[in-house]
Amino acid sequence: MNIQDKKSLIIDLKARMNRAKKPIHYLHILNGLEKILPQSVVSMEAPNNIICPPAIKPPSTWRRLLRGFPIEEDTVSKLIDNDFIMLDIDLFLSKNKLEESIVSFIREMIGGKYFYLDSDYGIFLYSKFGKYHNFGLDRAMFERYHQIPYSKKELLLSIGSFRAQELFKNTLDFSKRDTVESVLELSVSSRDELTELISTLRPNLKGFDLCYRGQVFDYLTANFFEEAKRNITPWRGVQDISLVPSMYRNLKNKLGDYKDYSEYYLELAELSIYIESIIETRLPIELPSLILQHYGFESTILDITFDLDVALFFAQNRIRDNQYVPIDWKSTSKPVLYIFIMSEKADPILNSNQLIKGKNVLRPIRQKCGIMTGASLISRNYYSRYVALKVKLEKPVEYYYDAAYLFPGIEEDYLLKNIAEFIHEKQLKRIKPFILSK
């Protein structure tokens, strides 16, 4: 779809918003927005569930519609409180083309209409003959990794951990992990220790690349160990790292107000069209998503970096009043550095330097970033499976960048200036870029 067609569709969708009253009306609007939003082209596994919910019924109705599933009330509460959402299988199948054999299996063997869906992993629950079962909607991923080294199908939710064990088994001690799926946790107290660790890893990469992501806190998924033992959620036997991208955080609250939800993405779609229009022609299809991510807007992608110093900056500085300030090292939690072992042949990773070559897009250039793609509304925690190693920082570790360099202001970054002016001119109220305070 070209830019003019997208602008015409936006006008039509705005008119529909003015008339919308029922959830089904907003579903049609969201379907239209998915044709415009750049995130749809970077979520290869579920491009039709970027913002469209897998069931249009509001969260207040889920318990009643799902009461046929044989689990006790406290487990139901735990599932819903931790982003299990309702799946309308008819709606899903109408939007997503699956192999006929899979559709037949769902229709004939599983049956039913509404199911509990683990929105972190794209797996839904069903019961048959008094037993719990589950079914993964992410079928394409299994095929993509069929013949890739160090990517066993049965460990597809732990690709990074498995790769690390295979590649570094003669270098690192994996014996203290709880399970084979668990990510090995290491710790360092200085730049020298970290440099030495990276130096021991590189000779064993066998064609893979190292990438990094720094965070001030090691967020984890909810603990479902007991439910895993009972075979309700057997894939939840490990408490994974949580790398849910910004677009899918606080999901249940967002889906509680379809009007506000739709209006937000209308504004984001308008901005994405504008970004396409001011960047030169022959735009890489992934670039608008990268720009939205790095300029502070909600996105489905995860930004990582090839530069260790950039990752160390983000691990040791947090945002407060639109400024990056050093973390409090007296806190009980330690900042963390995630290490990824990535394959350009199979993994959903893109080097931003290739995407922005010849474009004056300062933030991604200075942050030397890559982007991971693939997450969707039905598989939010898609990126956690690629974490190979977790490195806790016990003490401050030296790095070479500051916030002013990584986040150039309006006077230096022409794209940021244009984005801010467009939002002001169009009086968009729900979106705004991240601009570093002085």
Buried (B, 14 or more C-beta within 10 A) or exposed (E): EEEEEBBEBBEEBEEBBEEBEEBEBBBBBBBBBBEBBBBBBBBBBBBBBBBBBBBBBBBEEBEEBBEEBEBEEEBBEBBBEBBBBBBBBEBBBEBBEBEEEEBEEBEEEBEBEBBBBBBBBBBBBBBEEEEBBBBBBBBEBEEBBEEBBBBBEEBBBBBBBBBBBBBBEEEBEBEEBEEEBBBBEBBBEBBEBBEEBBEEBEEBBEEBBBBBBBBBEBBEBBEBEEBBEEEBBBBBBBBBBBBBBBBBEEBBEBBEEBBEBBBBBBBBBBBBBBBBEEBEEEBBEBBBBBBBBBBBBBBBBBBBBBBBBBBBBBBBBBEEEEEBEEBEEEEEEBBBBBBBBBBEEBBBBBBBEEBBEEBEBBBBBBBBBBBBBBBBBBBBBBBBBBBBBBBBBBEBBEBEBEBEEBBBBBEEBBBBBBBBEBBEEEEBEEBBBEBBEE
